[in-house]
Amino acid sequence: MPQEDGACQPAGEEAGTLPRRKRIGIFGGTFDPIHIGHLILAEEAWYQLKLDCIFLVPAGDPPHKRNRRLTPVAHRIHMAELATADIDYICVSRLDADRPGPHYTSDMVRLVRQRVGPDAEIYFLMGLDSLRDLPTWHEAAWLVENCKLVALNRHDVELDWDQLEAALPGIREKVIILDMPELEIASHTIQERVRRGQPIRHQVPKAVEEYIYSHNLYREP
């Protein structure tokens, strides 16, 4: 995993190829905890979209999840760093965690833009359920205007494109739907399995599993 300051910048073009705009992915979320499904989704987005790198950004205090108790962000960042230690195209970023709230996605994207420069193409990765709810987000129209929205397909979520387009004109042209393996892995079920003493060995990277147990995370309801 590259360091956030500087080393996450995309590599140069291969010899003999024409220069192109850098493609930067942003994968935000609570990652409580990060799991194998997150890593597969990041890998598929990186491969299918030919991204130069992905900023994986654990959320500090997302406004839409304030009714949920989150594990302290320092733990969530550490688990993300452990999970991506050998993945050279993922950079775990503290951009959201280190700034005062409220933690809106649009503000975080602006910070990434400052980091990567004005010429890079930004691809914001999100679930199909998040795309469905996008009109309720803070500065949703700004996100549509300034990012390519990459929705990770879910067969249990239906989109009303007419409703989305009415709320956010032009959104359909800015969305890329990625078809990828659908995995029945979710952070909340991992938390529940830990509470029940059930194994999670094949749902999170081994280093994350060891961190959860050594720091006694998710034991309390």
DODO-315947 format. One record per atom (N, C-alpha, C): residue number from 0; residue in one letter; chain; atom name; x, y, z. Coordinates in pm, whole numbers, plus 50000, padded with zeros to 5 digits. Layout:
<recs>
  num  residu  chaine  atome      X      Y      Z
  NUM       A       A     CA      X      Y      Z
...
</recs>
This chain:
<recs>
  num  residu  chaine  atome      X      Y      Z
    0       M       A      N  50085  49880  50000
    0       M       A     CA  50000  50000  50000
    0       M       A      C  50088  50124  50000
    1       P       A      N  50072  50213  49903
    1       P       A     CA  50152  50334  49901
    1       P       A      C  50114  50428  50013
    2       Q       A      N  50208  50513  50053
    2       Q       A     CA  50178  50614  50154
    2       Q       A      C  50092  50723  50092
    3       E       A      N  50016  50792  50177
    3       E       A     CA  49923  50892  50124
    3       E       A      C  49994  51013  50068
    4       D       A      N  50099  51058  50129
    4       D       A     CA  50163  51182  50086
    4       D       A      C  50262  51156  49974
    5       G       A      N  50216  51176  49851
    5       G       A     CA  50307  51171  49738
    5       G       A      C  50312  51038  49669
    6       A       A      N  50334  50927  49742
    6       A       A     CA  50359  50799  49677
    6       A       A      C  50235  50739  49615
    7       C       A      N  50118  50793  49643
    7       C       A     CA  49997  50741  49581
    7       C       A      C  49971  50806  49446
    8       Q       A      N  50059  50896  49405
    8       Q       A     CA  50040  50955  49274
    8       Q       A      C  50056  50847  49168
    9       P       A      N  49975  50852  49061
    9       P       A     CA  49981  50750  48958
    9       P       A      C  50118  50742  48893
   10       A       A      N  50152  50623  48846
   10       A       A     CA  50279  50603  48777
   10       A       A      C  50274  50670  48640
   11       G       A      N  50391  50692  48581
   11       G       A     CA  50397  50754  48450
   11       G       A      C  50348  50661  48340
   12       E       A      N  50326  50717  48222
   12       E       A     CA  50277  50639  48109
   12       E       A      C  50386  50543  48061
   13       E       A      N  50344  50430  48007
   13       E       A     CA  50439  50336  47950
   13       E       A      C  50500  50397  47824
   14       A       A      N  50622  50354  47794
   14       A       A     CA  50691  50405  47676
   14       A       A      C  50610  50374  47551
   15       G       A      N  50602  50470  47461
   15       G       A     CA  50534  50448  47335
   15       G       A      C  50384  50471  47338
   16       T       A      N  50329  50509  47451
   16       T       A     CA  50185  50534  47459
   16       T       A      C  50160  50684  47466
   17       L       A      N  50042  50723  47419
   17       L       A     CA  50006  50864  47427
   17       L       A      C  49964  50899  47569
   18       P       A      N  50001  51016  47617
   18       P       A     CA  49959  51056  47751
   18       P       A      C  49807  51064  47760
   19       R       A      N  49753  51033  47874
   19       R       A     CA  49610  51047  47897
   19       R       A      C  49589  51106  48036
   20       R       A      N  49468  51152  48058
   20       R       A     CA  49436  51206  48190
   20       R       A      C  49441  51092  48291
   21       K       A      N  49496  51121  48407
   21       K       A     CA  49502  51020  48513
   21       K       A      C  49362  50989  48562
   22       R       A      N  49340  50865  48595
   22       R       A     CA  49210  50819  48644
   22       R       A      C  49224  50780  48791
   23       I       A      N  49158  50856  48876
   23       I       A     CA  49169  50837  49020
   23       I       A      C  49035  50789  49075
   24       G       A      N  49037  50675  49143
   24       G       A     CA  48917  50625  49208
   24       G       A      C  48909  50673  49353
   25       I       A      N  48788  50699  49399
   25       I       A     CA  48764  50729  49541
   25       I       A      C  48665  50626  49592
   26       F       A      N  48705  50552  49694
   26       F       A     CA  48619  50450  49753
   26       F       A      C  48599  50489  49899
   27       G       A      N  48487  50552  49928
   27       G       A     CA  48457  50594  50064
   27       G       A      C  48365  50496  50134
   28       G       A      N  48365  50501  50266
   28       G       A     CA  48278  50413  50343
   28       G       A      C  48320  50412  50488
   29       T       A      N  48240  50347  50571
   29       T       A     CA  48278  50336  50711
   29       T       A      C  48384  50228  50731
   30       F       A      N  48380  50122  50649
   30       F       A     CA  48478  50012  50660
   30       F       A      C  48489  49965  50805
   31       D       A      N  48376  49918  50856
   31       D       A     CA  48365  49886  50999
   31       D       A      C  48317  49742  51020
   32       P       A      N  48402  49641  50989
   32       P       A     CA  48540  49651  50939
   32       P       A      C  48546  49638  50787
   33       I       A      N  48663  49668  50730
   33       I       A     CA  48689  49638  50591
   33       I       A      C  48688  49486  50574
   34       H       A      N  48638  49439  50459
   34       H       A     CA  48629  49294  50439
   34       H       A      C  48666  49256  50295
   35       I       A      N  48666  49126  50268
   35       I       A     CA  48707  49076  50138
   35       I       A      C  48622  49135  50026
   36       G       A      N  48493  49153  50051
   36       G       A     CA  48407  49211  49949
   36       G       A      C  48452  49350  49906
   37       H       A      N  48493  49433  50001
   37       H       A     CA  48545  49566  49968
   37       H       A      C  48666  49555  49874
   38       L       A      N  48755  49462  49905
   38       L       A     CA  48878  49449  49826
   38       L       A      C  48849  49399  49686
   39       I       A      N  48752  49308  49672
   39       I       A     CA  48715  49259  49540
   39       I       A      C  48651  49370  49457
   40       L       A      N  48565  49448  49519
   40       L       A     CA  48502  49559  49448
   40       L       A      C  48607  49660  49401
   41       A       A      N  48703  49692  49488
   41       A       A     CA  48809  49785  49451
   41       A       A      C  48892  49728  49335
   42       E       A      N  48922  49600  49342
   42       E       A     CA  49001  49536  49237
   42       E       A      C  48929  49540  49103
   43       E       A      N  48800  49509  49103
   43       E       A     CA  48722  49509  48979
   43       E       A      C  48714  49649  48920
   44       A       A      N  48693  49749  49005
   44       A       A     CA  48687  49887  48956
   44       A       A      C  48822  49929  48897
   45       W       A      N  48929  49896  48968
   45       W       A     CA  49065  49928  48920
   45       W       A      C  49091  49864  48784
   46       Y       A      N  49051  49737  48769
   46       Y       A     CA  49079  49664  48646
   46       Y       A      C  48988  49709  48532
   47       Q       A      N  48857  49715  48558
   47       Q       A     CA  48764  49746  48450
   47       Q       A      C  48775  49890  48401
   48       L       A      N  48804  49982  48491
   48       L       A     CA  48811  50124  48455
   48       L       A      C  48952  50172  48427
   49       K       A      N  49049  50081  48443
   49       K       A     CA  49190  50116  48421
   49       K       A      C  49230  50237  48506
   50       L       A      N  49197  50228  48634
   50       L       A     CA  49232  50336  48726
   50       L       A      C  49380  50334  48756
   51       D       A      N  49438  50451  48775
   51       D       A     CA  49578  50460  48814
   51       D       A      C  49596  50430  48961
   52       C       A      N  49506  50477  49044
   52       C       A     CA  49509  50443  49185
   52       C       A      C  49372  50470  49246
   53       I       A      N  49351  50415  49364
   53       I       A     CA  49225  50432  49436
   53       I       A      C  49255  50487  49574
   54       F       A      N  49193  50599  49607
   54       F       A     CA  49195  50649  49744
   54       F       A      C  49084  50579  49822
   55       L       A      N  49121  50498  49919
   55       L       A     CA  49023  50435  50007
   55       L       A      C  49011  50523  50130
   56       V       A      N  48891  50580  50150
   56       V       A     CA  48875  50687  50249
   56       V       A      C  48776  50646  50358
   57       P       A      N  48825  50596  50472
   57       P       A     CA  48734  50568  50584
   57       P       A      C  48666  50697  50632
   58       A       A      N  48535  50691  50647
   58       A       A     CA  48458  50810  50685
   58       A       A      C  48482  50845  50830
   59       G       A      N  48491  50974  50857
   59       G       A     CA  48506  51019  50994
   59       G       A      C  48376  51007  51072
   60       D       A      N  48277  51087  51033
   60       D       A     CA  48147  51087  51101
   60       D       A      C  48040  51116  50997
   61       P       A      N  48004  51016  50915
   61       P       A     CA  47909  51042  50807
   61       P       A      C  47773  51084  50860
   62       P       A      N  47718  51197  50811
   62       P       A     CA  47592  51248  50864
   62       P       A      C  47477  51149  50852
   63       H       A      N  47477  51065  50746
   63       H       A     CA  47364  50974  50725
   63       H       A      C  47373  50849  50813
   64       K       A      N  47479  50837  50895
   64       K       A     CA  47492  50720  50981
   64       K       A      C  47510  50758  51128
   65       R       A      N  47461  50875  51165
   65       R       A     CA  47480  50921  51302
   65       R       A      C  47395  50843  51402
   66       N       A      N  47296  50769  51354
   66       N       A     CA  47216  50688  51445
   66       N       A      C  47279  50551  51469
   67       R       A      N  47398  50530  51412
   67       R       A     CA  47468  50403  51428
   67       R       A      C  47597  50426  51503
   68       R       A      N  47627  50337  51596
   68       R       A     CA  47753  50350  51670
   68       R       A      C  47867  50296  51585
   69       L       A      N  47966  50380  51560
   69       L       A     CA  48080  50340  51479
   69       L       A      C  48200  50310  51566
   70       T       A      N  48281  50215  51522
   70       T       A     CA  48410  50190  51584
   70       T       A      C  48497  50315  51563
   71       P       A      N  48577  50356  51662
   71       P       A     CA  48662  50474  51645
   71       P       A      C  48739  50469  51513
   72       V       A      N  48749  50583  51448
   72       V       A     CA  48805  50587  51314
   72       V       A      C  48950  50541  51311
   73       A       A      N  49025  50559  51419
   73       A       A     CA  49165  50514  51422
   73       A       A      C  49173  50363  51402
   74       H       A      N  49081  50288  51463
   74       H       A     CA  49078  50143  51444
   74       H       A      C  49041  50109  51299
   75       R       A      N  48943  50179  51245
   75       R       A     CA  48897  50148  51110
   75       R       A      C  49005  50178  51006
   76       I       A      N  49080  50286  51028
   76       I       A     CA  49190  50318  50937
   76       I       A      C  49300  50213  50948
   77       H       A      N  49334  50174  51069
   77       H       A     CA  49440  50075  51087
   77       H       A      C  49403  49943  51020
   78       M       A      N  49277  49900  51035
   78       M       A     CA  49235  49776  50969
   78       M       A      C  49242  49789  50817
   79       A       A      N  49204  49906  50764
   79       A       A     CA  49213  49927  50620
   79       A       A      C  49358  49923  50573
   80       E       A      N  49448  49979  50651
   80       E       A     CA  49590  49977  50615
   80       E       A      C  49644  49834  50616
   81       L       A      N  49604  49756  50715
   81       L       A     CA  49647  49616  50720
   81       L       A      C  49594  49538  50600
   82       A       A      N  49469  49563  50564
   82       A       A     CA  49406  49488  50456
   82       A       A      C  49466  49519  50320
   83       T       A      N  49521  49638  50304
   83       T       A     CA  49571  49681  50172
   83       T       A      C  49722  49695  50168
   84       A       A      N  49790  49641  50268
   84       A       A     CA  49935  49662  50280
   84       A       A      C  50011  49615  50156
   85       D       A      N  49961  49512  50087
   85       D       A     CA  50033  49459  49971
   85       D       A      C  49963  49492  49839
   86       I       A      N  49873  49591  49840
   86       I       A     CA  49802  49631  49718
   86       I       A      C  49854  49768  49676
   87       D       A      N  49933  49770  49570
   87       D       A     CA  50007  49893  49540
   87       D       A      C  49922  50002  49475
   88       Y       A      N  49800  49970  49431
   88       Y       A     CA  49718  50073  49368
   88       Y       A      C  49616  50134  49464
   89       I       A      N  49615  50090  49590
   89       I       A     CA  49523  50145  49689
   89       I       A      C  49601  50229  49790
   90       C       A      N  49551  50348  49816
   90       C       A     CA  49607  50437  49916
   90       C       A      C  49500  50464  50021
   91       V       A      N  49523  50421  50144
   91       V       A     CA  49430  50451  50253
   91       V       A      C  49453  50596  50295
   92       S       A      N  49347  50674  50289
   92       S       A     CA  49360  50818  50312
   92       S       A      C  49290  50861  50440
   93       R       A      N  49353  50952  50512
   93       R       A     CA  49295  51011  50633
   93       R       A      C  49230  51147  50603
   94       L       A      N  49207  51176  50476
   94       L       A     CA  49153  51307  50439
   94       L       A      C  49022  51337  50511
   95       D       A      N  48937  51236  50526
   95       D       A     CA  48809  51259  50591
   95       D       A      C  48823  51255  50743
   96       A       A      N  48903  51162  50792
   96       A       A     CA  48915  51143  50937
   96       A       A      C  48982  51260  51006
   97       D       A      N  49075  51327  50939
   97       D       A     CA  49154  51431  51003
   97       D       A      C  49094  51570  50994
   98       R       A      N  48974  51582  50941
   98       R       A     CA  48914  51716  50932
   98       R       A      C  48791  51724  51022
   99       P       A      N  48756  51843  51064
   99       P       A     CA  48638  51857  51150
   99       P       A      C  48510  51831  51072
  100       G       A      N  48408  51785  51142
  100       G       A     CA  48280  51758  51078
  100       G       A      C  48202  51886  51051
  101       P       A      N  48088  51874  50984
  101       P       A     CA  48030  51748  50935
  101       P       A      C  48108  51694  50815
  102       H       A      N  48107  51562  50801
  102       H       A     CA  48188  51496  50699
  102       H       A      C  48103  51466  50575
  103       Y       A      N  48094  51563  50487
  103       Y       A     CA  48017  51545  50365
  103       Y       A      C  48107  51492  50253
  104       T       A      N  48050  51406  50170
  104       T       A     CA  48125  51346  50060
  104       T       A      C  48179  51452  49966
  105       S       A      N  48101  51553  49936
  105       S       A     CA  48146  51656  49842
  105       S       A      C  48272  51726  49892
  106       D       A      N  48280  51752  50021
  106       D       A     CA  48399  51816  50077
  106       D       A      C  48521  51725  50065
  107       M       A      N  48499  51595  50089
  107       M       A     CA  48609  51500  50078
  107       M       A      C  48660  51491  49934
  108       V       A      N  48568  51491  49838
  108       V       A     CA  48608  51486  49697
  108       V       A      C  48689  51610  49660
  109       R       A      N  48650  51724  49712
  109       R       A     CA  48727  51847  49687
  109       R       A      C  48871  51833  49739
  110       L       A      N  48886  51771  49854
  110       L       A     CA  49020  51753  49910
  110       L       A      C  49103  51659  49824
  111       V       A      N  49041  51553  49772
  111       V       A     CA  49112  51463  49682
  111       V       A      C  49152  51538  49555
  112       R       A      N  49061  51620  49503
  112       R       A     CA  49091  51698  49384
  112       R       A      C  49212  51788  49407
  113       Q       A      N  49220  51851  49522
  113       Q       A     CA  49336  51934  49554
  113       Q       A      C  49464  51850  49554
  114       R       A      N  49452  51726  49599
  114       R       A     CA  49570  51639  49609
  114       R       A      C  49618  51592  49472
  115       V       A      N  49525  51559  49381
  115       V       A     CA  49564  51496  49255
  115       V       A      C  49574  51595  49139
  116       G       A      N  49526  51718  49159
  116       G       A     CA  49538  51819  49055
  116       G       A      C  49414  51830  48968
  117       P       A      N  49405  51938  48890
  117       P       A     CA  49283  51969  48815
  117       P       A      C  49260  51883  48692
  118       D       A      N  49363  51815  48643
  118       D       A     CA  49349  51743  48516
  118       D       A      C  49307  51597  48532
  119       A       A      N  49312  51545  48652
  119       A       A     CA  49278  51403  48672
  119       A       A      C  49128  51382  48661
  120       E       A      N  49089  51264  48610
  120       E       A     CA  48949  51224  48610
  120       E       A      C  48921  51152  48741
  121       I       A      N  48815  51194  48810
  121       I       A     CA  48781  51133  48939
  121       I       A      C  48661  51042  48921
  122       Y       A      N  48677  50918  48966
  122       Y       A     CA  48571  50817  48962
  122       Y       A      C  48531  50787  49106
  123       F       A      N  48406  50820  49139
  123       F       A     CA  48358  50798  49275
  123       F       A      C  48282  50666  49281
  124       L       A      N  48334  50571  49359
  124       L       A     CA  48274  50438  49370
  124       L       A      C  48164  50438  49476
  125       M       A      N  48050  50382  49441
  125       M       A     CA  47938  50378  49534
  125       M       A      C  47850  50257  49504
  126       G       A      N  47774  50215  49603
  126       G       A     CA  47680  50107  49583
  126       G       A      C  47557  50156  49509
  127       L       A      N  47484  50063  49449
  127       L       A     CA  47363  50100  49377
  127       L       A      C  47260  50161  49471
  128       D       A      N  47259  50116  49597
  128       D       A     CA  47167  50174  49695
  128       D       A      C  47203  50320  49724
  129       S       A      N  47334  50349  49727
  129       S       A     CA  47377  50488  49749
  129       S       A      C  47340  50576  49629
  130       L       A      N  47353  50521  49508
  130       L       A     CA  47313  50596  49390
  130       L       A      C  47164  50627  49394
  131       R       A      N  47086  50531  49436
  131       R       A     CA  46940  50551  49447
  131       R       A      C  46908  50667  49542
  132       D       A      N  46986  50676  49651
  132       D       A     CA  46960  50778  49753
  132       D       A      C  47036  50908  49730
  133       L       A      N  47111  50917  49621
  133       L       A     CA  47198  51032  49598
  133       L       A      C  47125  51167  49602
  134       P       A      N  47002  51179  49553
  134       P       A     CA  46936  51311  49559
  134       P       A      C  46923  51367  49700
  135       T       A      N  46933  51283  49803
  135       T       A     CA  46922  51331  49941
  135       T       A      C  47057  51376  49997
  136       W       A      N  47166  51354  49924
  136       W       A     CA  47299  51387  49974
  136       W       A      C  47323  51538  49967
  137       H       A      N  47413  51584  50053
  137       H       A     CA  47458  51723  50050
  137       H       A      C  47535  51750  49921
  138       E       A      N  47497  51853  49848
  138       E       A     CA  47562  51894  49723
  138       E       A      C  47566  51780  49621
  139       A       A      N  47456  51708  49609
  139       A       A     CA  47450  51596  49514
  139       A       A      C  47474  51643  49371
  140       A       A      N  47416  51756  49333
  140       A       A     CA  47433  51807  49197
  140       A       A      C  47580  51839  49168
  141       W       A      N  47652  51889  49269
  141       W       A     CA  47795  51917  49251
  141       W       A      C  47871  51788  49223
  142       L       A      N  47837  51681  49294
  142       L       A     CA  47904  51553  49272
  142       L       A      C  47880  51503  49130
  143       V       A      N  47756  51513  49083
  143       V       A     CA  47724  51470  48947
  143       V       A      C  47805  51549  48846
  144       E       A      N  47823  51677  48871
  144       E       A     CA  47894  51764  48778
  144       E       A      C  48044  51739  48778
  145       N       A      N  48100  51699  48892
  145       N       A     CA  48245  51697  48907
  145       N       A      C  48308  51559  48917
  146       C       A      N  48228  51453  48914
  146       C       A     CA  48281  51317  48922
  146       C       A      C  48213  51228  48819
  147       K       A      N  48281  51123  48783
  147       K       A     CA  48214  51010  48719
  147       K       A      C  48167  50920  48832
  148       L       A      N  48041  50887  48833
  148       L       A     CA  47984  50805  48940
  148       L       A      C  47986  50659  48897
  149       V       A      N  48052  50577  48975
  149       V       A     CA  48066  50435  48944
  149       V       A      C  47981  50357  49042
  150       A       A      N  47871  50300  48994
  150       A       A     CA  47780  50225  49081
  150       A       A      C  47812  50077  49070
  151       L       A      N  47829  50014  49184
  151       L       A     CA  47860  49872  49191
  151       L       A      C  47728  49796  49193
  152       N       A      N  47704  49718  49090
  152       N       A     CA  47573  49657  49068
  152       N       A      C  47530  49567  49182
  153       R       A      N  47403  49580  49220
  153       R       A     CA  47343  49491  49319
  153       R       A      C  47207  49448  49266
  154       H       A      N  47186  49317  49263
  154       H       A     CA  47064  49265  49203
  154       H       A      C  46942  49281  49294
  155       D       A      N  46965  49320  49419
  155       D       A     CA  46852  49339  49511
  155       D       A      C  46808  49485  49519
  156       V       A      N  46867  49570  49435
  156       V       A     CA  46832  49713  49436
  156       V       A      C  46782  49752  49297
  157       E       A      N  46667  49816  49291
  157       E       A     CA  46612  49865  49166
  157       E       A      C  46622  50017  49161
  158       L       A      N  46663  50068  49044
  158       L       A     CA  46675  50212  49026
  158       L       A      C  46558  50264  48943
  159       D       A      N  46505  50378  48983
  159       D       A     CA  46407  50449  48902
  159       D       A      C  46482  50562  48832
  160       W       A      N  46528  50535  48709
  160       W       A     CA  46611  50631  48639
  160       W       A      C  46536  50761  48611
  161       D       A      N  46407  50751  48582
  161       D       A     CA  46330  50873  48555
  161       D       A      C  46327  50963  48678
  162       Q       A      N  46310  50901  48795
  162       Q       A     CA  46307  50978  48919
  162       Q       A      C  46443  51040  48948
  163       L       A      N  46549  50962  48925
  163       L       A     CA  46684  51014  48947
  163       L       A      C  46714  51131  48854
  164       E       A      N  46677  51114  48727
  164       E       A     CA  46704  51218  48628
  164       E       A      C  46625  51345  48659
  165       A       A      N  46504  51330  48710
  165       A       A     CA  46423  51447  48746
  165       A       A      C  46487  51524  48861
  166       A       A      N  46545  51450  48956
  166       A       A     CA  46608  51514  49072
  166       A       A      C  46745  51571  49039
  167       L       A      N  46819  51499  48953
  167       L       A     CA  46956  51539  48920
  167       L       A      C  46973  51531  48768
  168       P       A      N  46932  51633  48695
  168       P       A     CA  46939  51630  48549
  168       P       A      C  47080  51600  48499
  169       G       A      N  47088  51509  48402
  169       G       A     CA  47216  51472  48344
  169       G       A      C  47287  51358  48412
  170       I       A      N  47228  51304  48520
  170       I       A     CA  47299  51203  48597
  170       I       A      C  47320  51074  48518
  171       R       A      N  47225  51039  48433
  171       R       A     CA  47237  50911  48363
  171       R       A      C  47363  50905  48277
  172       E       A      N  47401  51019  48220
  172       E       A     CA  47520  51023  48136
  172       E       A      C  47648  51017  48218
  173       K       A      N  47640  51042  48348
  173       K       A     CA  47759  51045  48432
  173       K       A      C  47780  50917  48512
  174       V       A      N  47687  50820  48499
  174       V       A     CA  47695  50699  48579
  174       V       A      C  47750  50583  48497
  175       I       A      N  47843  50511  48557
  175       I       A     CA  47895  50386  48501
  175       I       A      C  47850  50274  48594
  176       I       A      N  47778  50176  48539
  176       I       A     CA  47735  50062  48619
  176       I       A      C  47835  49949  48597
  177       L       A      N  47901  49906  48703
  177       L       A     CA  47997  49796  48695
  177       L       A      C  47928  49666  48734
  178       D       A      N  47934  49569  48645
  178       D       A     CA  47881  49437  48677
  178       D       A      C  47994  49356  48737
  179       M       A      N  47973  49305  48855
  179       M       A     CA  48080  49233  48924
  179       M       A      C  48021  49127  49015
  180       P       A      N  48105  49038  49065
  180       P       A     CA  48055  48931  49152
  180       P       A      C  47980  48988  49272
  181       E       A      N  47867  48927  49303
  181       E       A     CA  47789  48971  49419
  181       E       A      C  47819  48879  49535
  182       L       A      N  47871  48935  49642
  182       L       A     CA  47914  48856  49757
  182       L       A      C  47824  48884  49876
  183       E       A      N  47787  48779  49946
  183       E       A     CA  47703  48795  50065
  183       E       A      C  47791  48821  50188
  184       I       A      N  47866  48930  50182
  184       I       A     CA  47951  48970  50294
  184       I       A      C  47918  49115  50327
  185       A       A      N  47895  49142  50454
  185       A       A     CA  47864  49279  50496
  185       A       A      C  47929  49305  50631
  186       S       A      N  47970  49429  50653
  186       S       A     CA  48037  49463  50778
  186       S       A      C  47950  49435  50899
  187       H       A      N  47820  49463  50888
  187       H       A     CA  47734  49444  51006
  187       H       A      C  47718  49297  51041
  188       T       A      N  47722  49208  50940
  188       T       A     CA  47713  49065  50972
  188       T       A      C  47844  49014  51032
  189       I       A      N  47956  49072  50990
  189       I       A     CA  48085  49035  51051
  189       I       A      C  48085  49077  51198
  190       Q       A      N  48036  49196  51227
  190       Q       A     CA  48027  49239  51367
  190       Q       A      C  47943  49141  51448
  191       E       A      N  47831  49100  51392
  191       E       A     CA  47741  49009  51463
  191       E       A      C  47806  48873  51484
  192       R       A      N  47880  48824  51385
  192       R       A     CA  47948  48695  51398
  192       R       A      C  48054  48701  51508
  193       V       A      N  48125  48812  51516
  193       V       A     CA  48225  48826  51623
  193       V       A      C  48156  48823  51759
  194       R       A      N  48045  48894  51772
  194       R       A     CA  47972  48895  51899
  194       R       A      C  47926  48756  51938
  195       R       A      N  47891  48675  51839
  195       R       A     CA  47840  48540  51867
  195       R       A      C  47951  48436  51879
  196       G       A      N  48076  48478  51858
  196       G       A     CA  48186  48384  51864
  196       G       A      C  48198  48297  51741
  197       Q       A      N  48141  48340  51629
  197       Q       A     CA  48147  48263  51505
  197       Q       A      C  48270  48304  51424
  198       P       A      N  48322  48215  51339
  198       P       A     CA  48444  48245  51264
  198       P       A      C  48421  48349  51154
  199       I       A      N  48525  48426  51128
  199       I       A     CA  48521  48525  51020
  199       I       A      C  48644  48511  50930
  200       R       A      N  48714  48400  50943
  200       R       A     CA  48845  48383  50881
  200       R       A      C  48845  48412  50731
  201       H       A      N  48741  48370  50659
  201       H       A     CA  48742  48386  50514
  201       H       A      C  48659  48506  50468
  202       Q       A      N  48623  48594  50562
  202       Q       A     CA  48547  48713  50526
  202       Q       A      C  48629  48841  50537
  203       V       A      N  48736  48836  50613
  203       V       A     CA  48828  48950  50625
  203       V       A      C  48970  48899  50608
  204       P       A      N  49063  48985  50565
  204       P       A     CA  49203  48943  50559
  204       P       A      C  49252  48898  50697
  205       K       A      N  49348  48807  50699
  205       K       A     CA  49395  48750  50825
  205       K       A      C  49444  48858  50922
  206       A       A      N  49516  48956  50869
  206       A       A     CA  49568  49063  50956
  206       A       A      C  49454  49142  51021
  207       V       A      N  49344  49158  50949
  207       V       A     CA  49228  49229  51004
  207       V       A      C  49161  49144  51110
  208       E       A      N  49148  49015  51083
  208       E       A     CA  49091  48923  51182
  208       E       A      C  49171  48929  51312
  209       E       A      N  49302  48923  51302
  209       E       A     CA  49387  48927  51421
  209       E       A      C  49373  49060  51494
  210       Y       A      N  49361  49169  51419
  210       Y       A     CA  49345  49301  51481
  210       Y       A      C  49214  49309  51557
  211       I       A      N  49108  49258  51499
  211       I       A     CA  48976  49261  51565
  211       I       A      C  48982  49188  51698
  212       Y       A      N  49043  49070  51698
  212       Y       A     CA  49048  48991  51822
  212       Y       A      C  49144  49053  51924
  213       S       A      N  49259  49101  51877
  213       S       A     CA  49358  49154  51972
  213       S       A      C  49312  49285  52035
  214       H       A      N  49223  49359  51967
  214       H       A     CA  49172  49485  52022
  214       H       A      C  49030  49471  52076
  215       N       A      N  48984  49347  52080
  215       N       A     CA  48853  49318  52141
  215       N       A      C  48740  49401  52079
  216       L       A      N  48743  49413  51946
  216       L       A     CA  48640  49491  51876
  216       L       A      C  48514  49407  51855
  217       Y       A      N  48402  49474  51851
  217       Y       A     CA  48271  49416  51818
  217       Y       A      C  48221  49314  51919
  218       R       A      N  48276  49312  52038
  218       R       A     CA  48231  49215  52139
  218       R       A      C  48102  49260  52206
  219       E       A      N  48086  49392  52220
  219       E       A     CA  47968  49444  52289
  219       E       A      C  47857  49472  52188
  220       P       A      N  47731  49445  52225
  220       P       A     CA  47620  49471  52133
  220       P       A      C  47597  49621  52113
</recs>
